[in-house]
Amino acid sequence: MTKPSAAMREPTYFILAALQDEPLHGYAIVKRAQELSDGRVRLTTGTLYAALDRLTGEEAARMAAAARVVRDRSVQSTAATARTAPA
């Protein structure tokens, strides 16, 4: 499971900003990030796809944690119902 990083790096911020309005392919993300950063961020393919992999992994970790919470609540609710059900 990937551990989310504490601070977001500038390239990652502009990748997310580029994707805010609509889905884009790799080259369009690179160009949009460059536009949004006034030319400060010039993403390479390696940087872009490493950041997207990291973000995907972090989202998967958050989703897995949320699923565990839901599953645990369901198990607790089922156990409580079983204890209070008339015999």
GUZAZA-138828 format. One record per atom (N, C-alpha, C): residue number from 1; residue in one letter; chain; atom name; x, y, z. Coordinates in nm, 3 decimals. Last residue first. Layout:
// GUZAZA-138828
{resi NUM	resn a	chain A	name CA	xx X	yy Y	zz Z}
...
***
This chain:
// GUZAZA-138828
{resi 87	resn a	chain A	name N	xx -3.475	yy -1.482	zz 2.017}
{resi 87	resn a	chain A	name CA	xx -3.438	yy -1.621	zz 1.988}
{resi 87	resn a	chain A	name C	xx -3.559	yy -1.707	zz 1.962}
{resi 86	resn p	chain A	name N	xx -3.462	yy -1.158	zz 1.872}
{resi 86	resn p	chain A	name CA	xx -3.526	yy -1.255	zz 1.961}
{resi 86	resn p	chain A	name C	xx -3.492	yy -1.398	zz 1.919}
{resi 85	resn a	chain A	name N	xx -3.156	yy -0.977	zz 1.836}
{resi 85	resn a	chain A	name CA	xx -3.267	yy -1.048	zz 1.772}
{resi 85	resn a	chain A	name C	xx -3.328	yy -1.148	zz 1.870}
{resi 84	resn t	chain A	name N	xx -2.931	yy -0.868	zz 1.942}
{resi 84	resn t	chain A	name CA	xx -3.059	yy -0.815	zz 1.989}
{resi 84	resn t	chain A	name C	xx -3.179	yy -0.885	zz 1.930}
{resi 83	resn r	chain A	name N	xx -2.716	yy -1.001	zz 1.818}
{resi 83	resn r	chain A	name CA	xx -2.726	yy -1.003	zz 1.964}
{resi 83	resn r	chain A	name C	xx -2.862	yy -0.960	zz 2.014}
{resi 82	resn a	chain A	name N	xx -2.762	yy -0.941	zz 1.551}
{resi 82	resn a	chain A	name CA	xx -2.770	yy -1.080	zz 1.593}
{resi 82	resn a	chain A	name C	xx -2.784	yy -1.090	zz 1.745}
{resi 81	resn t	chain A	name N	xx -2.712	yy -0.668	zz 1.552}
{resi 81	resn t	chain A	name CA	xx -2.847	yy -0.717	zz 1.517}
{resi 81	resn t	chain A	name C	xx -2.865	yy -0.860	zz 1.566}
{resi 80	resn a	chain A	name N	xx -2.440	yy -0.667	zz 1.608}
{resi 80	resn a	chain A	name CA	xx -2.532	yy -0.603	zz 1.702}
{resi 80	resn a	chain A	name C	xx -2.675	yy -0.653	zz 1.677}
{resi 79	resn a	chain A	name N	xx -2.341	yy -0.794	zz 1.380}
{resi 79	resn a	chain A	name CA	xx -2.320	yy -0.856	zz 1.511}
{resi 79	resn a	chain A	name C	xx -2.419	yy -0.798	zz 1.613}
{resi 78	resn t	chain A	name N	xx -2.410	yy -0.605	zz 1.186}
{resi 78	resn t	chain A	name CA	xx -2.465	yy -0.741	zz 1.177}
{resi 78	resn t	chain A	name C	xx -2.453	yy -0.812	zz 1.312}
{resi 77	resn s	chain A	name N	xx -2.254	yy -0.390	zz 1.270}
{resi 77	resn s	chain A	name CA	xx -2.400	yy -0.377	zz 1.265}
{resi 77	resn s	chain A	name C	xx -2.466	yy -0.514	zz 1.262}
{resi 76	resn q	chain A	name N	xx -1.995	yy -0.491	zz 1.239}
{resi 76	resn q	chain A	name CA	xx -2.041	yy -0.450	zz 1.371}
{resi 76	resn q	chain A	name C	xx -2.194	yy -0.443	zz 1.375}
{resi 75	resn v	chain A	name N	xx -1.995	yy -0.532	zz 0.962}
{resi 75	resn v	chain A	name CA	xx -1.976	yy -0.647	zz 1.050}
{resi 75	resn v	chain A	name C	xx -2.027	yy -0.613	zz 1.190}
{resi 74	resn s	chain A	name N	xx -2.025	yy -0.267	zz 0.879}
{resi 74	resn s	chain A	name CA	xx -2.124	yy -0.367	zz 0.840}
{resi 74	resn s	chain A	name C	xx -2.116	yy -0.487	zz 0.932}
{resi 73	resn r	chain A	name N	xx -1.792	yy -0.152	zz 0.975}
{resi 73	resn r	chain A	name CA	xx -1.921	yy -0.104	zz 1.025}
{resi 73	resn r	chain A	name C	xx -2.031	yy -0.206	zz 0.995}
{resi 72	resn d	chain A	name N	xx -1.605	yy -0.292	zz 0.820}
{resi 72	resn d	chain A	name CA	xx -1.604	yy -0.305	zz 0.966}
{resi 72	resn d	chain A	name C	xx -1.736	yy -0.260	zz 1.026}
{resi 71	resn r	chain A	name N	xx -1.675	yy -0.200	zz 0.561}
{resi 71	resn r	chain A	name CA	xx -1.685	yy -0.342	zz 0.593}
{resi 71	resn r	chain A	name C	xx -1.691	yy -0.362	zz 0.745}
{resi 70	resn v	chain A	name N	xx -1.614	yy 0.073	zz 0.591}
{resi 70	resn v	chain A	name CA	xx -1.750	yy 0.031	zz 0.557}
{resi 70	resn v	chain A	name C	xx -1.771	yy -0.115	zz 0.596}
{resi 69	resn v	chain A	name N	xx -1.337	yy 0.052	zz 0.643}
{resi 69	resn v	chain A	name CA	xx -1.426	yy 0.117	zz 0.739}
{resi 69	resn v	chain A	name C	xx -1.570	yy 0.072	zz 0.715}
{resi 68	resn r	chain A	name N	xx -1.248	yy -0.071	zz 0.407}
{resi 68	resn r	chain A	name CA	xx -1.231	yy -0.140	zz 0.535}
{resi 68	resn r	chain A	name C	xx -1.324	yy -0.081	zz 0.640}
{resi 67	resn a	chain A	name N	xx -1.306	yy 0.130	zz 0.224}
{resi 67	resn a	chain A	name CA	xx -1.377	yy 0.002	zz 0.212}
{resi 67	resn a	chain A	name C	xx -1.365	yy -0.077	zz 0.342}
{resi 66	resn a	chain A	name N	xx -1.122	yy 0.322	zz 0.304}
{resi 66	resn a	chain A	name CA	xx -1.265	yy 0.351	zz 0.315}
{resi 66	resn a	chain A	name C	xx -1.346	yy 0.223	zz 0.309}
{resi 65	resn a	chain A	name N	xx -0.886	yy 0.189	zz 0.234}
{resi 65	resn a	chain A	name CA	xx -0.912	yy 0.225	zz 0.374}
{resi 65	resn a	chain A	name C	xx -1.059	yy 0.252	zz 0.396}
{resi 64	resn a	chain A	name N	xx -0.919	yy 0.176	zz -0.043}
{resi 64	resn a	chain A	name CA	xx -0.909	yy 0.052	zz 0.034}
{resi 64	resn a	chain A	name C	xx -0.938	yy 0.079	zz 0.181}
{resi 63	resn m	chain A	name N	xx -0.915	yy 0.448	zz -0.108}
{resi 63	resn m	chain A	name CA	xx -1.035	yy 0.370	zz -0.135}
{resi 63	resn m	chain A	name C	xx -1.035	yy 0.240	zz -0.055}
{resi 62	resn r	chain A	name N	xx -0.653	yy 0.514	zz -0.035}
{resi 62	resn r	chain A	name CA	xx -0.766	yy 0.580	zz 0.032}
{resi 62	resn r	chain A	name C	xx -0.894	yy 0.500	zz 0.012}
{resi 61	resn a	chain A	name N	xx -0.513	yy 0.352	zz -0.217}
{resi 61	resn a	chain A	name CA	xx -0.495	yy 0.333	zz -0.073}
{resi 61	resn a	chain A	name C	xx -0.610	yy 0.396	zz 0.004}
{resi 60	resn a	chain A	name N	xx -0.595	yy 0.464	zz -0.458}
{resi 60	resn a	chain A	name CA	xx -0.628	yy 0.324	zz -0.431}
{resi 60	resn a	chain A	name C	xx -0.615	yy 0.296	zz -0.282}
{resi 59	resn e	chain A	name N	xx -0.479	yy 0.712	zz -0.432}
{resi 59	resn e	chain A	name CA	xx -0.625	yy 0.702	zz -0.438}
{resi 59	resn e	chain A	name C	xx -0.668	yy 0.559	zz -0.407}
{resi 58	resn e	chain A	name N	xx -0.210	yy 0.640	zz -0.439}
{resi 58	resn e	chain A	name CA	xx -0.263	yy 0.707	zz -0.320}
{resi 58	resn e	chain A	name C	xx -0.415	yy 0.697	zz -0.317}
{resi 57	resn g	chain A	name N	xx -0.196	yy 0.533	zz -0.700}
{resi 57	resn g	chain A	name CA	xx -0.169	yy 0.449	zz -0.584}
{resi 57	resn g	chain A	name C	xx -0.224	yy 0.508	zz -0.456}
{resi 56	resn t	chain A	name N	xx -0.247	yy 0.763	zz -0.848}
{resi 56	resn t	chain A	name CA	xx -0.337	yy 0.648	zz -0.860}
{resi 56	resn t	chain A	name C	xx -0.319	yy 0.556	zz -0.741}
{resi 55	resn l	chain A	name N	xx -0.025	yy 0.916	zz -0.778}
{resi 55	resn l	chain A	name CA	xx -0.159	yy 0.964	zz -0.744}
{resi 55	resn l	chain A	name C	xx -0.261	yy 0.850	zz -0.751}
{resi 54	resn r	chain A	name N	xx 0.179	yy 0.756	zz -0.889}
{resi 54	resn r	chain A	name CA	xx 0.177	yy 0.783	zz -0.745}
{resi 54	resn r	chain A	name C	xx 0.037	yy 0.827	zz -0.702}
{resi 53	resn d	chain A	name N	xx 0.111	yy 0.767	zz -1.161}
{resi 53	resn d	chain A	name CA	xx 0.116	yy 0.638	zz -1.091}
{resi 53	resn d	chain A	name C	xx 0.105	yy 0.658	zz -0.940}
{resi 52	resn l	chain A	name N	xx 0.141	yy 1.043	zz -1.203}
{resi 52	resn l	chain A	name CA	xx 0.009	yy 0.980	zz -1.221}
{resi 52	resn l	chain A	name C	xx 0.003	yy 0.844	zz -1.153}
{resi 51	resn a	chain A	name N	xx 0.417	yy 1.069	zz -1.154}
{resi 51	resn a	chain A	name CA	xx 0.320	yy 1.140	zz -1.069}
{resi 51	resn a	chain A	name C	xx 0.182	yy 1.077	zz -1.082}
{resi 50	resn a	chain A	name N	xx 0.515	yy 0.913	zz -1.363}
{resi 50	resn a	chain A	name CA	xx 0.549	yy 0.876	zz -1.225}
{resi 50	resn a	chain A	name C	xx 0.449	yy 0.943	zz -1.129}
{resi 49	resn y	chain A	name N	xx 0.417	yy 1.056	zz -1.583}
{resi 49	resn y	chain A	name CA	xx 0.364	yy 0.923	zz -1.557}
{resi 49	resn y	chain A	name C	xx 0.401	yy 0.872	zz -1.418}
{resi 48	resn l	chain A	name N	xx 0.563	yy 1.305	zz -1.553}
{resi 48	resn l	chain A	name CA	xx 0.417	yy 1.298	zz -1.564}
{resi 48	resn l	chain A	name C	xx 0.365	yy 1.161	zz -1.523}
{resi 47	resn t	chain A	name N	xx 0.832	yy 1.227	zz -1.553}
{resi 47	resn t	chain A	name CA	xx 0.775	yy 1.297	zz -1.437}
{resi 47	resn t	chain A	name C	xx 0.624	yy 1.285	zz -1.437}
{resi 46	resn g	chain A	name N	xx 0.852	yy 1.111	zz -1.810}
{resi 46	resn g	chain A	name CA	xx 0.880	yy 1.034	zz -1.690}
{resi 46	resn g	chain A	name C	xx 0.820	yy 1.096	zz -1.565}
{resi 45	resn t	chain A	name N	xx 0.797	yy 1.329	zz -1.977}
{resi 45	resn t	chain A	name CA	xx 0.708	yy 1.213	zz -1.978}
{resi 45	resn t	chain A	name C	xx 0.727	yy 1.130	zz -1.851}
{resi 44	resn t	chain A	name N	xx 0.838	yy 1.637	zz -1.799}
{resi 44	resn t	chain A	name CA	xx 0.888	yy 1.534	zz -1.890}
{resi 44	resn t	chain A	name C	xx 0.789	yy 1.417	zz -1.882}
{resi 43	resn l	chain A	name N	xx 0.694	yy 1.959	zz -1.773}
{resi 43	resn l	chain A	name CA	xx 0.693	yy 1.818	zz -1.738}
{resi 43	resn l	chain A	name C	xx 0.759	yy 1.732	zz -1.844}
{resi 42	resn r	chain A	name N	xx 0.770	yy 2.244	zz -1.663}
{resi 42	resn r	chain A	name CA	xx 0.787	yy 2.178	zz -1.793}
{resi 42	resn r	chain A	name C	xx 0.804	yy 2.030	zz -1.765}
{resi 41	resn v	chain A	name N	xx 0.653	yy 2.517	zz -1.499}
{resi 41	resn v	chain A	name CA	xx 0.654	yy 2.370	zz -1.494}
{resi 41	resn v	chain A	name C	xx 0.659	yy 2.315	zz -1.635}
{resi 40	resn r	chain A	name N	xx 0.661	yy 2.785	zz -1.585}
{resi 40	resn r	chain A	name CA	xx 0.752	yy 2.738	zz -1.479}
{resi 40	resn r	chain A	name C	xx 0.765	yy 2.587	zz -1.477}
{resi 39	resn g	chain A	name N	xx 0.469	yy 2.873	zz -1.766}
{resi 39	resn g	chain A	name CA	xx 0.595	yy 2.823	zz -1.818}
{resi 39	resn g	chain A	name C	xx 0.692	yy 2.772	zz -1.713}
{resi 38	resn d	chain A	name N	xx 0.246	yy 2.934	zz -1.609}
{resi 38	resn d	chain A	name CA	xx 0.315	yy 3.042	zz -1.682}
{resi 38	resn d	chain A	name C	xx 0.455	yy 3.001	zz -1.725}
{resi 37	resn s	chain A	name N	xx 0.109	yy 2.717	zz -1.526}
{resi 37	resn s	chain A	name CA	xx 0.222	yy 2.760	zz -1.442}
{resi 37	resn s	chain A	name C	xx 0.299	yy 2.876	zz -1.504}
{resi 36	resn l	chain A	name N	xx -0.072	yy 2.672	zz -1.730}
{resi 36	resn l	chain A	name CA	xx -0.122	yy 2.712	zz -1.598}
{resi 36	resn l	chain A	name C	xx -0.012	yy 2.766	zz -1.507}
{resi 35	resn e	chain A	name N	xx 0.103	yy 2.587	zz -1.938}
{resi 35	resn e	chain A	name CA	xx 0.023	yy 2.709	zz -1.950}
{resi 35	resn e	chain A	name C	xx -0.020	yy 2.761	zz -1.813}
{resi 34	resn q	chain A	name N	xx 0.201	yy 2.347	zz -1.829}
{resi 34	resn q	chain A	name CA	xx 0.295	yy 2.454	zz -1.865}
{resi 34	resn q	chain A	name C	xx 0.220	yy 2.587	zz -1.876}
{resi 33	resn a	chain A	name N	xx -0.034	yy 2.205	zz -1.809}
{resi 33	resn a	chain A	name CA	xx 0.042	yy 2.234	zz -1.687}
{resi 33	resn a	chain A	name C	xx 0.141	yy 2.348	zz -1.713}
{resi 32	resn r	chain A	name N	xx -0.097	yy 2.181	zz -2.083}
{resi 32	resn r	chain A	name CA	xx -0.186	yy 2.257	zz -1.995}
{resi 32	resn r	chain A	name C	xx -0.114	yy 2.295	zz -1.865}
{resi 31	resn k	chain A	name N	xx 0.116	yy 2.019	zz -2.179}
{resi 31	resn k	chain A	name CA	xx 0.096	yy 2.155	zz -2.232}
{resi 31	resn k	chain A	name C	xx 0.011	yy 2.241	zz -2.139}
{resi 30	resn v	chain A	name N	xx 0.076	yy 1.785	zz -2.024}
{resi 30	resn v	chain A	name CA	xx 0.205	yy 1.855	zz -2.023}
{resi 30	resn v	chain A	name C	xx 0.187	yy 1.999	zz -2.068}
{resi 29	resn i	chain A	name N	xx -0.183	yy 1.715	zz -2.104}
{resi 29	resn i	chain A	name CA	xx -0.156	yy 1.746	zz -1.963}
{resi 29	resn i	chain A	name C	xx -0.027	yy 1.826	zz -1.953}
{resi 28	resn a	chain A	name N	xx -0.140	yy 1.661	zz -2.374}
{resi 28	resn a	chain A	name CA	xx -0.227	yy 1.774	zz -2.338}
{resi 28	resn a	chain A	name C	xx -0.208	yy 1.813	zz -2.191}
{resi 27	resn y	chain A	name N	xx 0.018	yy 1.432	zz -2.355}
{resi 27	resn y	chain A	name CA	xx 0.075	yy 1.554	zz -2.414}
{resi 27	resn y	chain A	name C	xx -0.009	yy 1.675	zz -2.376}
{resi 26	resn g	chain A	name N	xx -0.174	yy 1.245	zz -2.222}
{resi 26	resn g	chain A	name CA	xx -0.044	yy 1.287	zz -2.169}
{resi 26	resn g	chain A	name C	xx 0.010	yy 1.419	zz -2.222}
{resi 25	resn h	chain A	name N	xx -0.517	yy 1.363	zz -2.242}
{resi 25	resn h	chain A	name CA	xx -0.412	yy 1.266	zz -2.268}
{resi 25	resn h	chain A	name C	xx -0.278	yy 1.327	zz -2.224}
{resi 24	resn l	chain A	name N	xx -0.764	yy 1.453	zz -1.995}
{resi 24	resn l	chain A	name CA	xx -0.671	yy 1.487	zz -2.102}
{resi 24	resn l	chain A	name C	xx -0.573	yy 1.373	zz -2.122}
{resi 23	resn p	chain A	name N	xx -1.089	yy 1.531	zz -1.870}
{resi 23	resn p	chain A	name CA	xx -0.981	yy 1.433	zz -1.889}
{resi 23	resn p	chain A	name C	xx -0.894	yy 1.474	zz -2.007}
{resi 22	resn e	chain A	name N	xx -1.140	yy 1.863	zz -1.734}
{resi 22	resn e	chain A	name CA	xx -1.174	yy 1.754	zz -1.826}
{resi 22	resn e	chain A	name C	xx -1.060	yy 1.654	zz -1.832}
{resi 21	resn d	chain A	name N	xx -1.073	yy 2.032	zz -1.519}
{resi 21	resn d	chain A	name CA	xx -1.192	yy 2.059	zz -1.601}
{resi 21	resn d	chain A	name C	xx -1.236	yy 1.943	zz -1.688}
{resi 20	resn q	chain A	name N	xx -0.841	yy 1.921	zz -1.391}
{resi 20	resn q	chain A	name CA	xx -0.958	yy 1.965	zz -1.316}
{resi 20	resn q	chain A	name C	xx -1.084	yy 1.977	zz -1.401}
{resi 19	resn l	chain A	name N	xx -0.602	yy 1.862	zz -1.502}
{resi 19	resn l	chain A	name CA	xx -0.709	yy 1.762	zz -1.517}
{resi 19	resn l	chain A	name C	xx -0.840	yy 1.804	zz -1.451}
{resi 18	resn a	chain A	name N	xx -0.441	yy 2.070	zz -1.429}
{resi 18	resn a	chain A	name CA	xx -0.464	yy 2.049	zz -1.572}
{resi 18	resn a	chain A	name C	xx -0.582	yy 1.955	zz -1.595}
{resi 17	resn a	chain A	name N	xx -0.428	yy 2.028	zz -1.155}
{resi 17	resn a	chain A	name CA	xx -0.497	yy 2.147	zz -1.205}
{resi 17	resn a	chain A	name C	xx -0.530	yy 2.131	zz -1.353}
{resi 16	resn l	chain A	name N	xx -0.271	yy 1.797	zz -1.150}
{resi 16	resn l	chain A	name CA	xx -0.409	yy 1.792	zz -1.102}
{resi 16	resn l	chain A	name C	xx -0.490	yy 1.912	zz -1.153}
{resi 15	resn i	chain A	name N	xx -0.036	yy 1.911	zz -1.252}
{resi 15	resn i	chain A	name CA	xx -0.098	yy 1.797	zz -1.321}
{resi 15	resn i	chain A	name C	xx -0.245	yy 1.788	zz -1.280}
{resi 14	resn f	chain A	name N	xx 0.018	yy 2.103	zz -1.059}
{resi 14	resn f	chain A	name CA	xx -0.022	yy 2.148	zz -1.192}
{resi 14	resn f	chain A	name C	xx -0.077	yy 2.034	zz -1.279}
{resi 13	resn y	chain A	name N	xx 0.084	yy 1.934	zz -0.841}
{resi 13	resn y	chain A	name CA	xx -0.025	yy 2.032	zz -0.831}
{resi 13	resn y	chain A	name C	xx -0.075	yy 2.073	zz -0.970}
{resi 12	resn t	chain A	name N	xx 0.307	yy 1.803	zz -0.945}
{resi 12	resn t	chain A	name CA	xx 0.185	yy 1.727	zz -0.914}
{resi 12	resn t	chain A	name C	xx 0.065	yy 1.820	zz -0.905}
{resi 11	resn p	chain A	name N	xx 0.494	yy 2.016	zz -0.961}
{resi 11	resn p	chain A	name CA	xx 0.448	yy 1.947	zz -1.082}
{resi 11	resn p	chain A	name C	xx 0.318	yy 1.870	zz -1.059}
{resi 10	resn e	chain A	name N	xx 0.512	yy 2.085	zz -0.676}
{resi 10	resn e	chain A	name CA	xx 0.455	yy 2.176	zz -0.775}
{resi 10	resn e	chain A	name C	xx 0.412	yy 2.105	zz -0.903}
{resi 9	resn r	chain A	name N	xx 0.412	yy 1.827	zz -0.445}
{resi 9	resn r	chain A	name CA	xx 0.513	yy 1.898	zz -0.524}
{resi 9	resn r	chain A	name C	xx 0.444	yy 1.981	zz -0.632}
{resi 8	resn m	chain A	name N	xx 0.255	yy 1.827	zz -0.136}
{resi 8	resn m	chain A	name CA	xx 0.240	yy 1.806	zz -0.280}
{resi 8	resn m	chain A	name C	xx 0.345	yy 1.890	zz -0.353}
{resi 7	resn a	chain A	name N	xx 0.354	yy 1.660	zz 0.159}
{resi 7	resn a	chain A	name CA	xx 0.348	yy 1.783	zz 0.082}
{resi 7	resn a	chain A	name C	xx 0.337	yy 1.751	zz -0.067}
{resi 6	resn a	chain A	name N	xx 0.326	yy 1.392	zz 0.244}
{resi 6	resn a	chain A	name CA	xx 0.277	yy 1.502	zz 0.327}
{resi 6	resn a	chain A	name C	xx 0.258	yy 1.629	zz 0.243}
{resi 5	resn s	chain A	name N	xx 0.204	yy 1.118	zz 0.046}
{resi 5	resn s	chain A	name CA	xx 0.308	yy 1.211	zz 0.085}
{resi 5	resn s	chain A	name C	xx 0.247	yy 1.330	zz 0.158}
{resi 4	resn p	chain A	name N	xx 0.053	yy 0.810	zz 0.144}
{resi 4	resn p	chain A	name CA	xx 0.041	yy 0.943	zz 0.085}
{resi 4	resn p	chain A	name C	xx 0.151	yy 1.035	zz 0.135}
{resi 3	resn k	chain A	name N	xx 0.199	yy 0.498	zz 0.083}
{resi 3	resn k	chain A	name CA	xx 0.173	yy 0.597	zz 0.187}
{resi 3	resn k	chain A	name C	xx 0.164	yy 0.735	zz 0.122}
{resi 2	resn t	chain A	name N	xx 0.060	yy 0.221	zz -0.081}
{resi 2	resn t	chain A	name CA	xx 0.138	yy 0.342	zz -0.092}
{resi 2	resn t	chain A	name C	xx 0.099	yy 0.440	zz 0.018}
{resi 1	resn m	chain A	name N	xx 0.085	yy -0.117	zz 0.000}
{resi 1	resn m	chain A	name CA	xx 0.000	yy 0.000	zz 0.000}
{resi 1	resn m	chain A	name C	xx 0.089	yy 0.123	zz 0.000}
***
